[in-house]
């Protein structure tokens, strides 16, 4: 288990998904900030994505996106468990389709029960999570690769850490902030299964840079100096973790994309 000294949770920062805003936002002490990912999305070119959808078909593209999202959720949770506890239940139970069908039939009878006085089943009566997250073999393989890198972590300072970057008036949630090879590093897990161009990958570095700057505003005596991207996918350029110094991302680039977002959304 890695050494942990976590920052207190930022309970005064609240993520908001509301249709009244043009994007995902965070609220802090009465002020509203656009999310880092929303700001960076203005730099995306839809042409390559539309071409990919046309090539593979809308249904398949949607399925790939959904699988990537599920994989991201599962492996994010696995990484968080491993970092915080040093352990992970790699094989979580999952109700398969045949079992689900059988349970639905049994449930009809169980629903007729009156007062229940004793039960061996330990979960809450009347409720069951029919589709629990399960780490499939390919996800397990990916996690084993990621675990090698997570095992090298030094002191862990924050996990799923909500932040406000006042310099650029943006907000977001950093996946992990920890020492790696002696350098305090902001990590982001990436699970996309869609094809990537180099400029799309560049936006990932900008995302982690925003998180790093937000941390540095609050912790001037413990500065993040390195950015890290950990893959949750072994496709294309997602072959191994990448690291770059924080100064790789130029402040002019961050300022330009923030200005473009403000110009487009008046926000």
Phi and psi restraints in degrees (value plus and minus 20) as a CYANA .aco file:
   2 UNK   PHI     -95.6   -55.6
   2 UNK   PSI     139.8   179.8
   3 UNK   PHI     -94.7   -54.7
   3 UNK   PSI     117.2   157.2
   4 UNK   PHI    -148.5  -108.5
   4 UNK   PSI     112.3   152.3
   5 UNK   PHI    -161.4  -121.4
   5 UNK   PSI      62.2   102.2
   6 UNK   PHI     -97.8   -57.8
   6 UNK   PSI     123.1   163.1
   7 UNK   PHI     -86.7   -46.7
   7 UNK   PSI     128.6   168.6
   8 UNK   PHI     -80.1   -40.1
   8 UNK   PSI     126.9   166.9
   9 UNK   PHI     -81.2   -41.2
   9 UNK   PSI     124.8   164.8
  10 UNK   PHI    -105.6   -65.6
  10 UNK   PSI      50.3    90.3
  11 UNK   PHI     -88.7   -48.7
  11 UNK   PSI     -34.1     5.9
  12 UNK   PHI    -104.7   -64.7
  12 UNK   PSI     -23.8    16.2
  13 UNK   PHI    -127.5   -87.5
  13 UNK   PSI     107.2   147.2
  14 UNK   PHI    -144.5  -104.5
  14 UNK   PSI     107.7   147.7
  15 UNK   PHI    -100.3   -60.3
  15 UNK   PSI     116.2   156.2
  16 UNK   PHI    -147.9  -107.9
  16 UNK   PSI     107.6   147.6
  17 UNK   PHI    -134.2   -94.2
  17 UNK   PSI      78.8   118.8
  18 UNK   PHI    -158.8  -118.8
  18 UNK   PSI     115.7   155.7
  19 UNK   PHI     -84.9   -44.9
  19 UNK   PSI     -35.4     4.6
  20 UNK   PHI     -92.1   -52.1
  20 UNK   PSI     -36.2     3.8
  21 UNK   PHI    -124.0   -84.0
  21 UNK   PSI     131.6   171.6
  22 UNK   PHI     -95.9   -55.9
  22 UNK   PSI     -23.1    16.9
  23 UNK   PHI    -182.5  -142.5
  23 UNK   PSI     159.7   199.7
  24 UNK   PHI     -88.0   -48.0
  24 UNK   PSI     117.6   157.6
  25 UNK   PHI    -153.8  -113.8
  25 UNK   PSI     146.4   186.4
  26 UNK   PHI    -143.8  -103.8
  26 UNK   PSI     121.7   161.7
  27 UNK   PHI    -132.2   -92.2
  27 UNK   PSI     115.4   155.4
  28 UNK   PHI    -164.9  -124.9
  28 UNK   PSI      95.1   135.1
  29 UNK   PHI      30.9    70.9
  29 UNK   PSI      26.0    66.0
  30 UNK   PHI      65.5   105.5
  30 UNK   PSI     -27.5    12.5
  31 UNK   PHI    -124.3   -84.3
  31 UNK   PSI     126.3   166.3
  32 UNK   PHI    -134.2   -94.2
  32 UNK   PSI     113.5   153.5
  33 UNK   PHI    -145.5  -105.5
  33 UNK   PSI     116.7   156.7
  34 UNK   PHI     -88.8   -48.8
  34 UNK   PSI     130.9   170.9
  35 UNK   PHI     -92.7   -52.7
  35 UNK   PSI     132.9   172.9
  36 UNK   PHI     -77.7   -37.7
  36 UNK   PSI     -64.6   -24.6
  37 UNK   PHI     -84.8   -44.8
  37 UNK   PSI     -54.5   -14.5
  38 UNK   PHI     -86.2   -46.2
  38 UNK   PSI     -63.4   -23.4
  39 UNK   PHI     -81.6   -41.6
  39 UNK   PSI     -64.1   -24.1
  40 UNK   PHI     -89.4   -49.4
  40 UNK   PSI     -42.7    -2.7
  41 UNK   PHI     -86.1   -46.1
  41 UNK   PSI     -40.0     0.0
  42 UNK   PHI     -88.7   -48.7
  42 UNK   PSI     -38.3     1.7
  43 UNK   PHI    -109.2   -69.2
  43 UNK   PSI     -23.7    16.3
  44 UNK   PHI     -94.9   -54.9
  44 UNK   PSI     119.2   159.2
  45 UNK   PHI    -119.0   -79.0
  45 UNK   PSI     101.5   141.5
  46 UNK   PHI     -96.3   -56.3
  46 UNK   PSI     -29.1    10.9
  47 UNK   PHI     -80.8   -40.8
  47 UNK   PSI     -68.3   -28.3
  48 UNK   PHI     -86.5   -46.5
  48 UNK   PSI     -56.6   -16.6
  49 UNK   PHI     -87.7   -47.7
  49 UNK   PSI     -63.6   -23.6
  50 UNK   PHI     -83.4   -43.4
  50 UNK   PSI     -57.4   -17.4
  51 UNK   PHI     -84.8   -44.8
  51 UNK   PSI     -59.0   -19.0
  52 UNK   PHI     -84.9   -44.9
  52 UNK   PSI     -63.8   -23.8
  53 UNK   PHI     -81.6   -41.6
  53 UNK   PSI     -62.4   -22.4
  54 UNK   PHI     -81.9   -41.9
  54 UNK   PSI     -56.2   -16.2
  55 UNK   PHI     -93.6   -53.6
  55 UNK   PSI     -64.5   -24.5
  56 UNK   PHI    -114.4   -74.4
  56 UNK   PSI     -36.5     3.5
  57 UNK   PHI      76.9   116.9
  57 UNK   PSI     123.7   163.7
  58 UNK   PHI     -81.9   -41.9
  58 UNK   PSI     -60.3   -20.3
  59 UNK   PHI     -84.7   -44.7
  59 UNK   PSI     -64.3   -24.3
  60 UNK   PHI     -88.5   -48.5
  60 UNK   PSI     -59.6   -19.6
  61 UNK   PHI     -81.2   -41.2
  61 UNK   PSI     -61.3   -21.3
  62 UNK   PHI     -84.6   -44.6
  62 UNK   PSI     -61.0   -21.0
  63 UNK   PHI     -84.2   -44.2
  63 UNK   PSI     -62.7   -22.7
  64 UNK   PHI     -82.4   -42.4
  64 UNK   PSI     -62.7   -22.7
  65 UNK   PHI     -83.5   -43.5
  65 UNK   PSI     -61.3   -21.3
  66 UNK   PHI     -85.6   -45.6
  66 UNK   PSI     -63.8   -23.8
  67 UNK   PHI     -82.4   -42.4
  67 UNK   PSI     -62.2   -22.2
  68 UNK   PHI     -82.3   -42.3
  68 UNK   PSI     -59.8   -19.8
  69 UNK   PHI     -84.3   -44.3
  69 UNK   PSI     -63.6   -23.6
  70 UNK   PHI     -82.9   -42.9
  70 UNK   PSI     -63.8   -23.8
  71 UNK   PHI     -81.7   -41.7
  71 UNK   PSI     -62.8   -22.8
  72 UNK   PHI     -79.9   -39.9
  72 UNK   PSI     -63.6   -23.6
  73 UNK   PHI     -82.5   -42.5
  73 UNK   PSI     -66.0   -26.0
  74 UNK   PHI     -85.3   -45.3
  74 UNK   PSI     -68.2   -28.2
  75 UNK   PHI     -96.6   -56.6
  75 UNK   PSI     -51.5   -11.5
  76 UNK   PHI     -75.6   -35.6
  76 UNK   PSI     -68.1   -28.1
  77 UNK   PHI     -83.4   -43.4
  77 UNK   PSI     -60.2   -20.2
  78 UNK   PHI     -83.5   -43.5
  78 UNK   PSI     -63.7   -23.7
  79 UNK   PHI     -84.3   -44.3
  79 UNK   PSI     -61.9   -21.9
  80 UNK   PHI     -83.3   -43.3
  80 UNK   PSI     -63.3   -23.3
  81 UNK   PHI     -81.1   -41.1
  81 UNK   PSI     -63.6   -23.6
  82 UNK   PHI     -85.9   -45.9
  82 UNK   PSI     -64.1   -24.1
  83 UNK   PHI     -83.7   -43.7
  83 UNK   PSI     -61.2   -21.2
  84 UNK   PHI    -103.8   -63.8
  84 UNK   PSI     -48.3    -8.3
  85 UNK   PHI    -142.5  -102.5
  85 UNK   PSI     -37.2     2.8
  86 UNK   PHI      58.6    98.6
  86 UNK   PSI     -13.0    27.0
  87 UNK   PHI    -161.7  -121.7
  87 UNK   PSI     141.3   181.3
  88 UNK   PHI    -177.5  -137.5
  88 UNK   PSI     118.7   158.7
  89 UNK   PHI    -105.6   -65.6
  89 UNK   PSI      78.5   118.5
  90 UNK   PHI     -91.9   -51.9
  90 UNK   PSI     -43.1    -3.1
  91 UNK   PHI    -141.7  -101.7
  91 UNK   PSI      69.9   109.9
  92 UNK   PHI    -106.2   -66.2
  92 UNK   PSI     123.0   163.0
  93 UNK   PHI     -85.8   -45.8
  93 UNK   PSI     126.2   166.2
  94 UNK   PHI    -160.2  -120.2
  94 UNK   PSI     118.0   158.0
  95 UNK   PHI    -104.7   -64.7
  95 UNK   PSI      92.9   132.9
  96 UNK   PHI     -96.4   -56.4
  96 UNK   PSI     144.4   184.4
  97 UNK   PHI     -73.7   -33.7
  97 UNK   PSI     -64.4   -24.4
  98 UNK   PHI     -83.6   -43.6
  98 UNK   PSI     -61.9   -21.9
  99 UNK   PHI     -85.9   -45.9
  99 UNK   PSI     -57.8   -17.8
 100 UNK   PHI     -82.3   -42.3
 100 UNK   PSI     -62.0   -22.0
 101 UNK   PHI     -80.7   -40.7
 101 UNK   PSI     -64.4   -24.4
 102 UNK   PHI     -84.3   -44.3
 102 UNK   PSI     -60.3   -20.3
 103 UNK   PHI     -85.3   -45.3
 103 UNK   PSI     -58.7   -18.7
 104 UNK   PHI     -78.7   -38.7
 104 UNK   PSI     -60.2   -20.2
 105 UNK   PHI     -85.3   -45.3
 105 UNK   PSI     -64.4   -24.4
 106 UNK   PHI     -86.4   -46.4
 106 UNK   PSI     -56.6   -16.6
 107 UNK   PHI     -79.2   -39.2
 107 UNK   PSI     -52.9   -12.9
 108 UNK   PHI     -78.3   -38.3
 108 UNK   PSI     -59.2   -19.2
 109 UNK   PHI     -97.6   -57.6
 109 UNK   PSI     -60.8   -20.8
 110 UNK   PHI     -82.1   -42.1
 110 UNK   PSI     -50.2   -10.2
 111 UNK   PHI     -87.5   -47.5
 111 UNK   PSI     -35.9     4.1
 112 UNK   PHI    -107.5   -67.5
 112 UNK   PSI     -24.4    15.6
 113 UNK   PHI     -84.8   -44.8
 113 UNK   PSI     128.4   168.4
 114 UNK   PHI    -110.5   -70.5
 114 UNK   PSI    -157.1  -117.1
 115 UNK   PHI     -84.1   -44.1
 115 UNK   PSI     109.4   149.4
 116 UNK   PHI    -117.2   -77.2
 116 UNK   PSI     104.3   144.3
 117 UNK   PHI    -123.9   -83.9
 117 UNK   PSI     -44.0    -4.0
 118 UNK   PHI    -176.3  -136.3
 118 UNK   PSI     125.8   165.8
 119 UNK   PHI    -176.0  -136.0
 119 UNK   PSI     121.9   161.9
 120 UNK   PHI    -102.5   -62.5
 120 UNK   PSI     -48.6    -8.6
 121 UNK   PHI     -87.5   -47.5
 121 UNK   PSI     109.1   149.1
 122 UNK   PHI    -113.3   -73.3
 122 UNK   PSI     -31.0     9.0
 123 UNK   PHI    -102.2   -62.2
 123 UNK   PSI     150.9   190.9
 124 UNK   PHI     -83.4   -43.4
 124 UNK   PSI     112.4   152.4
 125 UNK   PHI     -79.5   -39.5
 125 UNK   PSI     124.0   164.0
 126 UNK   PHI      60.7   100.7
 126 UNK   PSI     -15.1    24.9
 127 UNK   PHI    -162.4  -122.4
 127 UNK   PSI     121.3   161.3
 128 UNK   PHI    -173.7  -133.7
 128 UNK   PSI     114.5   154.5
 129 UNK   PHI    -103.9   -63.9
 129 UNK   PSI      82.7   122.7
 130 UNK   PHI     -92.0   -52.0
 130 UNK   PSI     -45.1    -5.1
 131 UNK   PHI    -147.1  -107.1
 131 UNK   PSI      64.0   104.0
 132 UNK   PHI     -99.4   -59.4
 132 UNK   PSI     126.5   166.5
 133 UNK   PHI     -78.5   -38.5
 133 UNK   PSI     118.7   158.7
 134 UNK   PHI    -155.0  -115.0
 134 UNK   PSI     115.4   155.4
 135 UNK   PHI    -106.0   -66.0
 135 UNK   PSI      87.1   127.1
 136 UNK   PHI     -95.2   -55.2
 136 UNK   PSI     145.5   185.5
 137 UNK   PHI     -73.1   -33.1
 137 UNK   PSI     -62.8   -22.8
 138 UNK   PHI     -89.3   -49.3
 138 UNK   PSI     -53.9   -13.9
 139 UNK   PHI     -87.5   -47.5
 139 UNK   PSI     -59.1   -19.1
 140 UNK   PHI     -81.3   -41.3
 140 UNK   PSI     -62.5   -22.5
 141 UNK   PHI     -79.5   -39.5
 141 UNK   PSI     -65.5   -25.5
 142 UNK   PHI     -82.6   -42.6
 142 UNK   PSI     -62.6   -22.6
 143 UNK   PHI     -84.7   -44.7
 143 UNK   PSI     -58.7   -18.7
 144 UNK   PHI     -78.6   -38.6
 144 UNK   PSI     -59.7   -19.7
 145 UNK   PHI     -86.9   -46.9
 145 UNK   PSI     -62.7   -22.7
 146 UNK   PHI     -85.1   -45.1
 146 UNK   PSI     -58.6   -18.6
 147 UNK   PHI     -78.7   -38.7
 147 UNK   PSI     -53.7   -13.7
 148 UNK   PHI     -78.6   -38.6
 148 UNK   PSI     -60.2   -20.2
 149 UNK   PHI     -95.3   -55.3
 149 UNK   PSI     -61.3   -21.3
 150 UNK   PHI     -84.3   -44.3
 150 UNK   PSI     -49.7    -9.7
 151 UNK   PHI     -88.0   -48.0
 151 UNK   PSI     -36.7     3.3
 152 UNK   PHI    -108.9   -68.9
 152 UNK   PSI     -22.7    17.3
 153 UNK   PHI     -83.3   -43.3
 153 UNK   PSI     125.3   165.3
 154 UNK   PHI    -110.8   -70.8
 154 UNK   PSI    -157.1  -117.1
 155 UNK   PHI     -84.0   -44.0
 155 UNK   PSI     107.5   147.5
 156 UNK   PHI    -112.0   -72.0
 156 UNK   PSI     107.2   147.2
 157 UNK   PHI    -125.2   -85.2
 157 UNK   PSI     -46.7    -6.7
 158 UNK   PHI    -180.4  -140.4
 158 UNK   PSI     125.1   165.1
 159 UNK   PHI    -153.7  -113.7
 159 UNK   PSI     108.6   148.6
 160 UNK   PHI      30.0    70.0
 160 UNK   PSI      41.9    81.9
 161 UNK   PHI    -123.6   -83.6
 161 UNK   PSI      94.8   134.8
 162 UNK   PHI     -96.8   -56.8
 162 UNK   PSI     118.2   158.2
 163 UNK   PHI    -164.2  -124.2
 163 UNK   PSI     135.7   175.7
 164 UNK   PHI    -138.6   -98.6
 164 UNK   PSI     107.3   147.3
 165 UNK   PHI    -119.1   -79.1
 165 UNK   PSI      80.9   120.9
 166 UNK   PHI     -89.2   -49.2
 166 UNK   PSI     -50.6   -10.6
 167 UNK   PHI     -78.6   -38.6
 167 UNK   PSI     -58.8   -18.8
 168 UNK   PHI    -133.8   -93.8
 168 UNK   PSI     -16.0    24.0
 169 UNK   PHI      33.9    73.9
 169 UNK   PSI      33.5    73.5
 170 UNK   PHI    -153.8  -113.8
 170 UNK   PSI     145.7   185.7
 171 UNK   PHI    -161.3  -121.3
 171 UNK   PSI     143.4   183.4
 172 UNK   PHI    -199.3  -159.3
 172 UNK   PSI    -198.9  -158.9
 173 UNK   PHI    -143.8  -103.8
 173 UNK   PSI      96.0   136.0
 174 UNK   PHI     -99.6   -59.6
 174 UNK   PSI     113.3   153.3
 175 UNK   PHI     -83.7   -43.7
 175 UNK   PSI     -64.5   -24.5
 176 UNK   PHI    -179.2  -139.2
 176 UNK   PSI     116.3   156.3
 177 UNK   PHI    -148.3  -108.3
 177 UNK   PSI      97.3   137.3
 178 UNK   PHI    -176.8  -136.8
 178 UNK   PSI     143.4   183.4
 179 UNK   PHI    -100.5   -60.5
 179 UNK   PSI     116.8   156.8
 180 UNK   PHI    -159.7  -119.7
 180 UNK   PSI      99.6   139.6
 181 UNK   PHI      34.1    74.1
 181 UNK   PSI      17.0    57.0
 182 UNK   PHI      64.9   104.9
 182 UNK   PSI     -24.5    15.5
 183 UNK   PHI    -130.8   -90.8
 183 UNK   PSI     112.3   152.3
 184 UNK   PHI     -89.8   -49.8
 184 UNK   PSI     105.5   145.5
 185 UNK   PHI    -149.9  -109.9
 185 UNK   PSI     117.9   157.9
 186 UNK   PHI    -113.2   -73.2
 186 UNK   PSI     104.6   144.6
 187 UNK   PHI    -127.8   -87.8
 187 UNK   PSI     126.7   166.7
 188 UNK   PHI    -153.8  -113.8
 188 UNK   PSI     112.0   152.0
 189 UNK   PHI    -107.5   -67.5
 189 UNK   PSI     115.5   155.5
 190 UNK   PHI    -141.3  -101.3
 190 UNK   PSI     106.2   146.2
 191 UNK   PHI    -140.1  -100.1
 191 UNK   PSI     -14.6    25.4
 192 UNK   PHI     -81.1   -41.1
 192 UNK   PSI     120.8   160.8
 193 UNK   PHI    -129.4   -89.4
 193 UNK   PSI     -16.6    23.4
 194 UNK   PHI    -105.4   -65.4
 194 UNK   PSI     134.5   174.5
 195 UNK   PHI     -82.9   -42.9
 195 UNK   PSI     129.6   169.6
 196 UNK   PHI    -145.4  -105.4
 196 UNK   PSI     119.2   159.2
 197 UNK   PHI    -116.9   -76.9
 197 UNK   PSI     141.6   181.6
 198 UNK   PHI     -78.7   -38.7
 198 UNK   PSI     -57.4   -17.4
 199 UNK   PHI     -85.7   -45.7
 199 UNK   PSI     -50.2   -10.2
 200 UNK   PHI     -87.7   -47.7
 200 UNK   PSI     -60.4   -20.4
 201 UNK   PHI     -84.3   -44.3
 201 UNK   PSI     -54.3   -14.3
 202 UNK   PHI     -79.9   -39.9
 202 UNK   PSI     -55.5   -15.5
 203 UNK   PHI     -85.4   -45.4
 203 UNK   PSI     -46.7    -6.7
 204 UNK   PHI     -85.1   -45.1
 204 UNK   PSI     -59.7   -19.7
 205 UNK   PHI     -85.9   -45.9
 205 UNK   PSI     -57.8   -17.8
 206 UNK   PHI     -85.5   -45.5
 206 UNK   PSI     -57.9   -17.9
 207 UNK   PHI     -80.8   -40.8
 207 UNK   PSI     -70.2   -30.2
 208 UNK   PHI     -86.3   -46.3
 208 UNK   PSI     -50.8   -10.8
 209 UNK   PHI     -84.8   -44.8
 209 UNK   PSI     -62.2   -22.2
 210 UNK   PHI     -77.8   -37.8
 210 UNK   PSI     -64.7   -24.7
 211 UNK   PHI     -82.7   -42.7
 211 UNK   PSI     -61.4   -21.4
 212 UNK   PHI     -82.8   -42.8
 212 UNK   PSI     -63.5   -23.5
 213 UNK   PHI     -86.1   -46.1
 213 UNK   PSI     -57.7   -17.7
 214 UNK   PHI     -82.3   -42.3
 214 UNK   PSI     -64.5   -24.5
 215 UNK   PHI     -81.4   -41.4
 215 UNK   PSI     -65.1   -25.1
 216 UNK   PHI     -85.9   -45.9
 216 UNK   PSI     -49.2    -9.2
 217 UNK   PHI     -82.9   -42.9
 217 UNK   PSI     -57.8   -17.8
 218 UNK   PHI    -108.5   -68.5
 218 UNK   PSI     -39.5     0.5
 219 UNK   PHI    -151.0  -111.0
 219 UNK   PSI      47.0    87.0
 220 UNK   PHI     -83.9   -43.9
 220 UNK   PSI     -37.5     2.5
 221 UNK   PHI    -117.0   -77.0
 221 UNK   PSI     -18.2    21.8
 222 UNK   PHI    -166.0  -126.0
 222 UNK   PSI      59.3    99.3
 223 UNK   PHI    -107.3   -67.3
 223 UNK   PSI     118.9   158.9
 224 UNK   PHI     -93.8   -53.8
 224 UNK   PSI     110.5   150.5
 225 UNK   PHI    -143.0  -103.0
 225 UNK   PSI     -24.7    15.3
 226 UNK   PHI    -156.3  -116.3
 226 UNK   PSI     125.8   165.8
 227 UNK   PHI    -131.3   -91.3
 227 UNK   PSI     120.1   160.1
 228 UNK   PHI    -155.2  -115.2
 228 UNK   PSI     116.1   156.1
 229 UNK   PHI    -139.0   -99.0
 229 UNK   PSI     101.7   141.7
 230 UNK   PHI    -127.8   -87.8
 230 UNK   PSI     103.9   143.9
 231 UNK   PHI     -95.8   -55.8
 231 UNK   PSI     125.8   165.8
 232 UNK   PHI    -133.1   -93.1
 232 UNK   PSI      -8.2    31.8
 233 UNK   PHI    -163.9  -123.9
 233 UNK   PSI     123.5   163.5
 234 UNK   PHI    -125.0   -85.0
 234 UNK   PSI       4.9    44.9
 235 UNK   PHI    -112.0   -72.0
 235 UNK   PSI     129.1   169.1
 236 UNK   PHI      28.0    68.0
 236 UNK   PSI    -142.9  -102.9
 237 UNK   PHI    -101.0   -61.0
 237 UNK   PSI     -23.2    16.8
 238 UNK   PHI    -104.7   -64.7
 238 UNK   PSI      51.7    91.7
 239 UNK   PHI    -124.0   -84.0
 239 UNK   PSI     -60.7   -20.7
 240 UNK   PHI    -170.8  -130.8
 240 UNK   PSI     140.5   180.5
 241 UNK   PHI     -77.8   -37.8
 241 UNK   PSI     127.3   167.3
 242 UNK   PHI    -141.1  -101.1
 242 UNK   PSI     127.7   167.7
 243 UNK   PHI    -155.5  -115.5
 243 UNK   PSI     120.7   160.7
 244 UNK   PHI    -163.9  -123.9
 244 UNK   PSI     133.0   173.0
 245 UNK   PHI     -89.9   -49.9
 245 UNK   PSI     132.2   172.2
 246 UNK   PHI     -77.6   -37.6
 246 UNK   PSI     -56.8   -16.8
 247 UNK   PHI     -92.1   -52.1
 247 UNK   PSI     -20.9    19.1
 248 UNK   PHI     -82.8   -42.8
 248 UNK   PSI     -56.2   -16.2
 249 UNK   PHI    -107.2   -67.2
 249 UNK   PSI     102.9   142.9
 250 UNK   PHI    -104.0   -64.0
 250 UNK   PSI     118.9   158.9
 251 UNK   PHI     -80.9   -40.9
 251 UNK   PSI     -51.9   -11.9
 252 UNK   PHI     -82.7   -42.7
 252 UNK   PSI     -57.2   -17.2
 253 UNK   PHI     -85.8   -45.8
 253 UNK   PSI     -61.9   -21.9
 254 UNK   PHI     -85.1   -45.1
 254 UNK   PSI     -63.0   -23.0
 255 UNK   PHI     -84.7   -44.7
 255 UNK   PSI     -59.7   -19.7
 256 UNK   PHI     -85.3   -45.3
 256 UNK   PSI     -64.6   -24.6
 257 UNK   PHI     -92.7   -52.7
 257 UNK   PSI     -51.5   -11.5
 258 UNK   PHI     -86.5   -46.5
 258 UNK   PSI     -59.9   -19.9
 259 UNK   PHI     -85.9   -45.9
 259 UNK   PSI     -58.3   -18.3
 260 UNK   PHI     -84.3   -44.3
 260 UNK   PSI     -61.2   -21.2
 261 UNK   PHI     -82.9   -42.9
 261 UNK   PSI     -64.5   -24.5
 262 UNK   PHI     -84.8   -44.8
 262 UNK   PSI     -57.7   -17.7
 263 UNK   PHI     -84.3   -44.3
 263 UNK   PSI     -60.1   -20.1
 264 UNK   PHI     -97.5   -57.5
 264 UNK   PSI     -58.1   -18.1
 265 UNK   PHI    -133.7   -93.7
 265 UNK   PSI     -21.2    18.8
 266 UNK   PHI      35.8    75.8
 266 UNK   PSI      19.9    59.9
